[in-house]
Amino acid sequence: MVIIGIDPDLSKSGVASIVDGRHITYEGLGFVELTERIRSDAKNIKRVYLEAGWLNKKSNWHGGSSLGVASRIGKNVGENHATGKLLAQVINALGVDVVLVKPSTKKLNAEQFKKTTGIDGKSNQDQRDAVMLVWGRTC
């Protein structure tokens, strides 16, 4: 069985998988590639944990920025939320259990990630967030 964690992003979502409670992988996948992967492996997926930033009451954390920067960040956040909502719809339609997870306010940098998980490899923030969605969970 497989458990998947997804940190949605418009361009490439962070995706982490735990296979049989032991082997963990992580990568960045575009929307189509991710949905096709889930479709092709749906019978083996026990659950998907999807970071759902839209569950936060307030996402205006960029208050000190200029209006242009704040607008661009707000646009990007909205696009990522929409991507997550669409992913949840697709995954549900495939009959796979989806758990929406309110994001943690604490993000791990590469050093903290390695110390917490023991995983020593290149990763970006979306991939680290996806791993943390499934870290410690069993099939």
N, C-alpha and C positions, 0 to 999 in steps of 0.2 A: 504494500500500500504506500501511497504517496501523500504527503501534506505539502501544500504550496503556500508561500507568502508572497504577496504582491504589493509593491509600493507604486501606484499608478503614476504615469508620466505621459504627456502627449507624444513625445518622440520615442523614448525607450523606457519602459517600466522596469523597475528592479524586481527580479523574480528569484525566489529561493525555493528549493525543493529538498525535503527530507524523505529519503527512500528507505522503507522498512525500519524506520526509527534510528538509522545509523548514518548513512551516507548523505552528506549535504552538498548541494551545488548551488551556485548563484550566477546570474548573468543579467544582461539588459536585453529586453525583447520589445519590438514594435507591436502595436495593437493587433495587427493581422496575424503575425507570427505567434503571438501569445495565445490568441483565441484558437488558432489552429492546433497548437500544442495541447491545449486543454481539451479540445474536441477529440483529438486522436487518442488521448490517454484517459478520457473521462471515467472509464470503468475501473481504473486503478487509483483514482484520486479519492481519498477519504474526505478531505476538506480543504478549502481555500480560505486563508486569512487575508483579507483585503484591507489595507489601510484606507480609512474613510475620513479624510480631513474635513469633509463637509459636516461631520457630526460635531465639530468644535463650534461653540457658540460664536466665537470671535476669531477671525483669521487676519485681522488687521495688525500684524506685528511689525509692519514696515513704516511706522509713524514718523521716524526721524529723517526719512528720505525726501528727496525733492519730489514734486508732483509727478514729473515724468517717470522717475524711477518707481515711485509707488504705483503708478498706473500700470506700468509694464509688469511689475511683480504681481499685482492684483489680477491682471489678464492671465498670466502664467498659472497662478493658483487656480483660477476658475477653469482653465483648460484641463488641468490635472484632475480637478474634482469631476468634471464632466467625463473624462476618460474612465475614472474609477466607477462612476455610476453606470456607464455603458458596459464596462467589464462585468460588474455585478449582474446586470441583466443577461448578458450572454452566458455567463457561468451558470446562473440559475436555470436558464432555458435548456442547458445541456444536462440538467439533473444533478449537478454537483453542489454539495453543501457549501455555502459561502457564509463566513462570519465577518461582519464589518467591525473593524477595530479602530477605535478613536486613537489618533496618533499620540505618541508620547512627546512631551515637550523636550525631552533630552535626546539629542542626536549624538551618535558616537563618531569620533574621528577615527582614522585608520589605526592609530596606536591604541585607543580605548577598545576598539573592536577586536583587535588581536588579543588584548589582555582578557577581555570578557569571554571570547569564543575559542581562542587558541588558533583561529584561522589566520594564516599568514599568506596573504596574496593580494593582488591589486583588487580594489573595489571602489565604487563610487558611493555617494550617500544613499541613492535609491537602492542599490544592492545591499548595503549594510542594513538599511531599514527593513528590507524584505527578509533578510536572514533573522533579524531580531523578532519579526512577527512569528516565526516558527521555532525559534531557539527554545529548547527545553520541552517541546511538545513531542508526543509520541503517537505512533500510528494506531 
